[in-house]
Amino acid sequence: MQPITVVSYEPKYRKDFDNLNRAWIEKYFRIEPADDYVLLNPDETVIKPGGSILIALENNTAVGVVGLKKINNTDYEMIKMAVSETSQGKGIGAILGKAVIEEAIRLGAHKLILYSNTGLLPALSLYRKLGFVEVPLEPNNDYIRSDIKMELLIDNSARSSRDGESPRQEQNAVF
């Protein structure tokens, strides 16, 4: 396997962000209006409000994506994590998970939340390995499929290992 490089979003990756997410959502659920809005408008919904999108590249091909949506000055939501079906099982989700946590630290986050579905056992296992814990789910969240909420409290006294420069290369994560 080639090294995975994680880079920051550029408009040239918009279709990858859209396609990779639609593939997994349509496999297990259905596209909801909130999905369409974010996937078709990542610059307006994620980047411009102060969030970030990271792209995992293998041989210069996008094989994974994850978003970091700003909720307020201290809270962010991890959104739209997807890895291509042919690249699953290589640790790319873990690489993206660690990278998005580093990005949240860089942006000054105190808390990182995510919404998921209890049927997605590999994803939930990854989130727990990354340090997320289950918290009560609000009754009116953005997605019908969401039946679990998790959060990670971030100690801002710790410094990110990320130096702010891209691209960065990471070996497959070992837990």
N, C-alpha and C positions, 0 to 999 in steps of 0.2 A: 504494500500500500504506500502511496505517495504521502508525504507530509501534508497535513491539513493546514491551510493558511486562513486565518480569520481576518476579514477586512471590514471596514465601515461601509455602509450603504452609499451607493452612488446611483443616480437615475438609471444607469445601464443595467442595474440589477432589479428594477421594478418588476419585470415579467417573471424573473426567478422567484421573487418574494411571493408573487401572486400564484404562480403555477405550483410551487412546492407546497404551499398551504392548501390550495384547492384540492390537490391530490389526496392528502391525508383526511381532510374534512369530508370530502365526498365518499371516501372509502368507509368511514365509520358513522358519519352523520349526514347532515345536509347543510348547504351554505345558507347562512342566515343574513338578514339585511345588514347587521353590524359587521359581518365578515366582508361582504361586498364593499362596504364603505371604506374600511381600512385597507383592504387589498388593492382596491382601485385608486386609492389616494394616500399612499404612505407618506409622501412629503407633507401633506396638509394635516394628516391625522397623527403622525408619530414624530417626524423630524422637526417641523417648524415649531410645535409647542414645547420643544426642549427634550425630546426623546432621542432614541437611537435605534438603528437596525444594523445587525451584524450578519455577515455572509460567510459561510464556510466554503472554501474553495479547495478542490482537489484537481490537480492538473489544469488550473485556471477555469474549472467548471464549477458553478454553484451547486453544491450538494446538500446544503443546509442553510437555514435562516432562523433568526430570532429577533423579536422587537422588544424595545424597552420604552413603554409609554409613560410620560410624566403625568402624575396625578396632581401633585402639588410640589412645593419646594423640597420636601423630604421623602415623599413616597412615590414609587414607580411601580408599574405593573409589567411583568414579563409576559409578552404576548406573541402569538403566531410563531411558535417554535415548530419547525418542520425539518425533516431529513428525508432526502429522496429514498424511495423504497429500495433501490439497488445499492444504496450506501449505508443502510441500517446495519447495526451490529458491529460497526467499526469504531465506536466510541465518539462519533461526531456530535451526538446530542450532549454528551458530557463536556466535550470541548466547548461547544456553544454555551452551555449552562455556566461553566466557569468564566468564560469570556464576558457574558452578559452581567454576571455579578461584579466582575472587575469594572465594567463600564458603569454600573450603578454606583459603585464606590467613587469612581472618577467624577461622576456628576453630583456627588454629595448626598446620595440617598441614605436615609436612615432605615427605610423599610422597603422591601421588595415583595410584592404579592403576585399571585397567579390564580387563575381559575382553570379547572380541568374537569375531567369526568372520571368517576371511579372505575369505569370499565377499561381505562387506558393504563393497565397495570405496569408496563415497562416505563411509561412516562412518570407515573407516581413514584416508582422506585428510584428513578433518577433524581427527581425533585427532593426526595428524602435524603439521598446520599449527598446532595448539594447543601443540605441543612434546612430545607423548608419543613415547616410543621403545619398540620391542619389547624385551621381556625374556623369559627362559625361563618357560614355562608349567608350573605344577605338574601332575602327572598326575591328581590327585584334586581338581579344582575343583568348584564347585557346579552347573555346567551342562554337559550333554552337548554342546551346540552350540558351546561355547567352545573355540576352537583357537588363540587368540592372546591374550597378555597384554601390556599396555603400561603404562608408568609415566611420571610426570612428577615430577621432583625440584623442590621448591619452595624458593626462597631466601627465608627469613623475614626477611631484612634489608630486603627490598622491602616497601613498604606497599601495601595494597590501595587501589584507587581507590574502592572501595565504602565509603560512610559509615555503613553499617548501617541505613539507612532504606529502606523500600519505599513505594511502588513506584519503580522506576527505569526510565527510558526509554532505549533504545539504538537507534541507527541500525543498519542491516544491516552486518555486519562486512565489512571489506575486508582481504584478506590481501595 
